[in-house]
Amino acid sequence: MKRPFLVAAGLALSVLVNACGDDGPTPTAPTGPPSTDAAAPTPPPPGFTPRPPANGTITMTGSSPGPGASLPVGECLFGNVTRTCVDDWQGTFNVSLDREMEWAVLTVGFFDGGVSCGYAAAVQERILPGQPAVFRPSRISLSDEFGSFPRPCPLPATTTRMVAVLWSDADWETQLTQEFPGSYIFIRP
């Protein structure tokens, strides 16, 4: 199948976020290839018209454990790679859009101020207009395929906010962003 390969390839480009687990790469955030000439960006293909972001909502309906909890940090096997992550968190988010979306990816970033401490992600093959889709991201990754984030949060780390971003792996365009209050403490047992 072409889509799972593209999702995996897109994940390899992302340095900011990646989920840990043993079922292969999880999408993180839309990124593009680096430009080799900042003065002359690559134009879109002829006839390309970017779609405006969708209208809709992202709501957090639950998390386990809930905000305020201390989350133990450990090492998780992710395919053939070991990464630092929290293995016992799961969030539940409902997403509703005004149009169809294929290969929808929801990433939930955990931040200490403006510093990314970790993220979790989940994928839905399709969201239909007006029909809520449920995303259940789990396992908060505190490192990526390169070993750590560019500026990792020192442990223990207290996160101050969560940011959910919905984007499409079909076109790599961000569709919705929603910030949620709530803190967690990432600790080494």
C-alpha positions in Angstrom: 0.0 0.0 0.0 1.3 3.4 -0.9 -0.1 5.5 2.0 1.6 3.6 4.9 4.9 3.9 3.1 4.4 7.7 2.7 3.4 8.0 6.3 6.6 6.2 7.3 8.7 8.3 5.0 7.2 11.5 6.3 8.0 10.5 9.8 11.6 9.9 9.1 11.9 13.6 8.1 10.4 14.9 11.4 12.9 15.8 14.1 10.5 17.4 16.6 8.1 14.6 17.4 7.6 10.9 17.1 5.6 8.3 19.2 7.2 5.2 20.7 5.6 1.8 20.4 6.3 -1.5 18.7 4.0 -1.1 15.7 6.2 1.0 13.4 6.5 4.8 12.9 3.7 7.1 13.9 3.2 10.4 12.1 4.4 13.5 13.9 3.9 16.8 12.2 3.9 18.1 8.7 7.3 19.2 7.4 8.8 19.7 4.0 12.1 19.0 2.5 14.8 21.5 3.3 15.3 24.3 0.8 18.8 24.5 -0.7 18.3 28.0 -1.9 16.2 30.3 0.5 16.1 33.0 -2.2 14.4 30.7 -4.7 11.8 28.4 -3.1 10.4 25.6 -5.2 7.1 26.7 -6.8 4.1 24.5 -6.6 3.3 22.3 -9.6 1.3 23.9 -12.4 -2.4 24.0 -11.6 -1.8 23.5 -7.8 -4.3 25.4 -5.7 -3.8 24.9 -1.9 -7.0 24.2 0.0 -7.8 26.5 2.9 -7.8 24.9 6.3 -10.9 23.0 7.2 -13.5 24.3 9.7 -14.1 22.1 12.7 -13.2 21.3 16.2 -10.9 19.2 18.3 -12.1 18.4 21.8 -10.3 16.4 24.5 -12.8 14.0 26.1 -10.4 12.3 28.4 -6.9 11.2 29.4 -5.6 8.5 31.5 -4.0 9.3 33.8 -5.5 12.8 34.0 -3.7 16.1 34.1 -1.6 16.7 37.2 -0.3 13.1 37.3 3.4 12.1 37.5 4.3 10.0 34.5 7.2 7.6 34.7 9.7 7.9 31.8 11.4 4.8 30.5 12.9 3.2 27.5 10.4 1.8 24.9 11.2 -0.5 22.0 10.0 1.1 18.7 10.7 -1.4 15.9 14.4 -1.9 16.2 15.1 1.3 18.0 14.9 2.1 21.7 13.5 5.6 22.5 12.7 7.5 25.7 9.0 7.6 26.3 6.0 7.5 28.7 4.3 4.1 28.1 1.2 4.5 30.3 -0.6 7.6 29.0 -3.6 7.7 26.6 -5.7 10.6 25.5 -9.1 10.6 23.8 -9.9 13.4 21.3 -13.0 14.0 19.1 -12.5 15.7 15.8 -15.3 17.1 13.7 -14.7 18.7 10.2 -16.8 20.3 7.6 -15.2 18.3 4.8 -13.8 14.8 4.1 -10.1 14.3 5.0 -8.0 11.3 4.1 -5.0 10.0 6.2 -5.8 12.3 9.1 -3.0 12.6 11.7 -3.5 14.0 15.2 -0.4 14.9 17.2 -0.6 16.0 20.8 2.5 17.9 21.9 3.4 18.4 25.6 5.2 21.7 26.3 7.1 23.3 29.1 6.4 26.9 28.1 7.7 27.0 24.5 9.9 23.9 24.8 8.6 20.6 23.4 9.0 17.9 26.0 7.2 15.1 24.1 4.3 14.1 21.9 1.8 11.3 21.1 0.1 10.7 17.8 -2.7 8.7 16.2 -4.0 8.2 12.6 -7.4 7.8 11.0 -7.7 6.7 7.4 -10.6 8.9 6.7 -12.8 11.6 8.4 -16.2 12.2 6.9 -17.8 15.7 7.0 -20.0 16.2 10.0 -19.2 12.8 11.6 -17.0 13.0 14.7 -13.8 10.9 14.5 -12.2 9.6 17.7 -8.4 9.7 18.0 -6.6 7.8 20.9 -3.0 8.9 20.9 -0.9 7.0 23.5 2.7 6.7 24.5 4.3 10.0 24.8 7.7 10.0 23.1 10.4 12.1 24.7 12.9 11.4 21.9 12.8 10.8 18.2 14.5 8.6 15.7 17.8 10.6 16.2 17.8 10.0 20.0 16.4 13.2 21.4 14.7 16.5 20.6 16.9 19.4 19.6 16.5 20.9 23.1 15.1 18.1 25.4 13.4 19.0 28.6 15.5 18.0 31.6 13.9 15.5 33.9 11.9 15.9 36.0 9.9 18.1 33.6 6.6 19.7 34.3 4.6 20.4 31.2 2.3 23.4 31.2 0.1 22.8 28.1 -0.9 20.4 25.4 -1.3 21.3 21.8 -3.3 19.1 19.4 -2.6 19.5 15.7 -4.7 17.8 13.0 -3.0 17.5 9.6 -3.4 15.4 6.5 -0.7 13.0 5.3 -2.4 13.2 1.9 -1.2 16.8 1.4 0.8 17.6 4.6 -1.4 20.6 5.3 -2.3 21.5 8.9 -6.1 21.7 9.2 -6.8 22.5 12.9 -4.9 23.4 16.0 -6.2 23.4 19.5 -4.4 24.1 22.8 -5.5 22.5 26.0 -4.5 23.4 29.6 -3.1 20.7 31.8 0.2 19.8 33.3 2.0 16.5 33.7 5.2 15.7 35.4 7.6 13.5 33.5 9.9 11.7 36.0 12.6 9.0 36.0 11.6 6.4 38.5 
